[in-house]
Amino acid sequence: LNALQEEFRDVGFTILGFPCSLGCKNKPLMKQISLCLHRYVRPGNGFVPNFQLFEKVDVNGVNEHALFTILKVGHCLKSEIAFNTLCKKTILGPNFLETIFNEIKWNFEKFLVGPDGRPVMRWFPRVSVSEVRADILKYFRQLVQKAD
């Protein structure tokens, strides 16, 4: 994420990091502890984010932060079409699909928000940063074409 922040900073792109409790069995995680974990454990090697890192927030449930309510409703999930087809072919059906897409399942899900404040894309944690970068570049090209 540091590399993306550095590469696209001059065009107004900003990464915002929101720690959550999904990987910590809902134990409170203070910002300072989160920074230490990044620096010394994962990814380690002295990593310091070059983007804004906020205090821990709830991303699911009755106490979820309003930002994540908006992000989850207005997203376009990477590989959503393939997943949609898969779910319709299982006994789980479309209600399962809605639950899967509305909940953030794990840390490091990423969202792209456009200049108008609307969610544009959402990526699962396992989507590579290079794929995220390619999608961001594609979106930037679309913005330029619309402006012309």
Kinemage of the C-alpha trace (Angstrom):
@kinemage 1
@onewidth
@group {chain A} dominant
@subgroup {mainchain}
@vectorlist {calphas} color= white
{ca leu a 1} P 0.000 0.000 0.000
{ca asn a 2} L 2.913 2.335 0.646
{ca ala a 3} L 3.987 1.922 -2.976
{ca leu a 4} L 0.487 2.780 -4.256
{ca gln a 5} L 0.321 5.840 -2.012
{ca glu a 6} L 3.683 7.044 -3.269
{ca glu a 7} L 2.949 6.338 -6.939
{ca phe a 8} L -0.434 8.062 -7.082
{ca arg a 9} L -0.021 10.814 -4.475
{ca asp a 10} L 0.492 13.554 -7.089
{ca val a 11} L -2.923 12.895 -8.691
{ca gly a 12} L -4.773 13.285 -5.401
{ca phe a 13} L -4.967 9.586 -4.527
{ca thr a 14} L -4.917 8.904 -0.788
{ca ile a 15} L -4.944 5.668 1.168
{ca leu a 16} L -6.818 5.655 4.463
{ca gly a 17} L -6.221 2.759 6.851
{ca phe a 18} L -8.823 1.656 9.391
{ca pro a 19} L -7.701 -1.085 11.788
{ca cys a 20} L -10.486 -3.387 12.907
{ca ser a 21} L -10.876 -6.364 15.224
{ca leu a 22} L -11.604 -9.049 12.633
{ca gly a 23} L -8.267 -10.786 13.151
{ca cys a 24} L -8.073 -10.257 16.907
{ca lys a 25} L -11.145 -12.056 18.246
{ca asn a 26} L -12.731 -8.620 18.863
{ca lys a 27} L -10.110 -7.551 21.407
{ca pro a 28} L -9.527 -3.787 21.481
{ca leu a 29} L -6.570 -2.710 19.365
{ca met a 30} L -5.147 0.740 19.979
{ca lys a 31} L -3.524 2.678 17.137
{ca gln a 32} L -0.079 2.493 18.781
{ca ile a 33} L -0.277 -1.310 19.081
{ca ser a 34} L -1.379 -1.550 15.460
{ca leu a 35} L 1.606 0.520 14.323
{ca cys a 36} L 3.991 -1.688 16.339
{ca leu a 37} L 2.479 -4.834 14.834
{ca his a 38} L 3.026 -3.460 11.327
{ca arg a 39} L 6.556 -2.327 12.088
{ca tyr a 40} L 7.837 -5.460 13.820
{ca val a 41} L 5.527 -8.365 12.987
{ca arg a 42} L 3.515 -8.106 9.779
{ca pro a 43} L 4.829 -7.047 7.363
{ca gly a 44} L 7.713 -6.269 9.753
{ca asn a 45} L 11.206 -5.113 8.732
{ca gly a 46} L 10.575 -1.637 10.136
{ca phe a 47} L 7.448 -0.995 8.014
{ca val a 48} L 5.823 2.365 8.684
{ca pro a 49} L 2.709 3.307 6.698
{ca asn a 50} L 3.064 6.464 4.614
{ca phe a 51} L -0.712 6.930 4.675
{ca gln a 52} L -3.215 8.011 7.320
{ca leu a 53} L -3.922 5.270 9.863
{ca phe a 54} L -7.016 5.868 11.991
{ca glu a 55} L -8.156 4.433 15.318
{ca lys a 56} L -9.769 0.993 15.316
{ca val a 57} L -13.401 0.903 14.119
{ca asp a 58} L -16.140 -1.691 13.872
{ca val a 59} L -16.697 -2.621 10.231
{ca asn a 60} L -19.653 -5.006 10.681
{ca gly a 61} L -22.694 -5.234 12.905
{ca val a 62} L -24.834 -2.822 14.866
{ca asn a 63} L -21.850 -0.682 15.914
{ca glu a 64} L -20.223 -0.479 12.491
{ca his a 65} L -18.804 2.868 11.478
{ca ala a 66} L -21.096 4.758 9.066
{ca leu a 67} L -18.300 4.887 6.475
{ca phe a 68} L -18.298 1.101 6.193
{ca thr a 69} L -22.075 0.981 5.910
{ca ile a 70} L -21.777 3.242 2.861
{ca leu a 71} L -18.794 1.383 1.410
{ca lys a 72} L -20.424 -2.039 1.688
{ca val a 73} L -23.711 -0.938 0.119
{ca gly a 74} L -22.173 0.810 -2.874
{ca his a 75} L -19.315 -1.497 -3.799
{ca cys a 76} L -18.400 -3.357 -6.943
{ca leu a 77} L -16.632 -6.474 -5.699
{ca lys a 78} L -13.783 -7.928 -7.733
{ca ser a 79} L -14.928 -11.280 -9.162
{ca glu a 80} L -18.516 -10.609 -8.075
{ca ile a 81} L -19.972 -12.032 -11.294
{ca ala a 82} L -18.149 -15.346 -10.916
{ca phe a 83} L -19.143 -15.587 -7.255
{ca asn a 84} L -22.749 -14.692 -8.071
{ca thr a 85} L -22.908 -17.517 -10.630
{ca leu a 86} L -21.388 -19.956 -8.137
{ca cys a 87} L -23.865 -19.054 -5.368
{ca lys a 88} L -26.879 -19.402 -7.619
{ca lys a 89} L -25.756 -22.943 -8.419
{ca thr a 90} L -25.539 -23.988 -4.765
{ca ile a 91} L -28.183 -24.716 -2.164
{ca leu a 92} L -27.092 -21.546 -0.385
{ca gly a 93} L -28.945 -19.355 -2.851
{ca pro a 94} L -28.998 -15.569 -3.325
{ca asn a 95} L -29.609 -14.694 0.365
{ca phe a 96} L -26.223 -16.211 1.152
{ca leu a 97} L -24.702 -14.070 -1.593
{ca glu a 98} L -26.138 -10.894 -0.065
{ca thr a 99} L -24.731 -11.763 3.363
{ca ile a 100} L -21.293 -12.576 1.934
{ca phe a 101} L -21.019 -9.279 0.062
{ca asn a 102} L -22.362 -7.071 2.828
{ca glu a 103} L -20.005 -8.293 5.544
{ca ile a 104} L -16.298 -7.590 5.637
{ca lys a 105} L -14.833 -11.024 6.220
{ca trp a 106} L -11.197 -10.324 7.023
{ca asn a 107} L -8.575 -7.648 7.453
{ca phe a 108} L -7.113 -5.828 4.464
{ca glu a 109} L -10.225 -5.656 2.299
{ca lys a 110} L -9.726 -2.634 0.109
{ca phe a 111} L -12.176 -0.128 -1.345
{ca leu a 112} L -11.693 2.436 -4.093
{ca val a 113} L -13.761 5.584 -3.665
{ca gly a 114} L -14.127 8.033 -6.525
{ca pro a 115} L -13.666 11.802 -6.382
{ca asp a 116} L -17.435 12.130 -5.887
{ca gly a 117} L -17.243 10.069 -2.677
{ca arg a 118} L -18.964 7.023 -4.144
{ca pro a 119} L -17.517 3.517 -3.793
{ca val a 120} L -16.158 2.265 -7.106
{ca met a 121} L -14.547 -1.083 -6.370
{ca arg a 122} L -13.878 -3.524 -3.544
{ca trp a 123} L -11.161 -6.157 -3.315
{ca phe a 124} L -10.854 -9.241 -1.157
{ca pro a 125} L -7.713 -9.342 1.010
{ca arg a 126} L -6.061 -11.975 -1.191
{ca val a 127} L -6.230 -9.876 -4.359
{ca ser a 128} L -2.655 -8.865 -5.126
{ca val a 129} L -1.557 -5.250 -4.871
{ca ser a 130} L -0.466 -5.431 -8.517
{ca glu a 131} L -4.027 -6.331 -9.510
{ca val a 132} L -5.385 -3.507 -7.337
{ca arg a 133} L -2.906 -1.145 -9.023
{ca ala a 134} L -4.052 -2.258 -12.490
{ca asp a 135} L -7.691 -1.656 -11.541
{ca ile a 136} L -6.874 1.797 -10.168
{ca leu a 137} L -5.042 2.718 -13.384
{ca lys a 138} L -8.006 1.510 -15.429
{ca tyr a 139} L -10.333 3.630 -13.308
{ca phe a 140} L -8.068 6.687 -13.713
{ca arg a 141} L -8.181 6.213 -17.505
{ca gln a 142} L -11.987 6.098 -17.377
{ca leu a 143} L -12.055 9.348 -15.393
{ca val a 144} L -9.823 11.065 -17.947
{ca gln a 145} L -11.993 9.837 -20.837
{ca lys a 146} L -15.151 11.142 -19.138
{ca ala a 147} L -13.482 14.527 -18.608
{ca asp a 148} L -12.601 14.864 -22.321
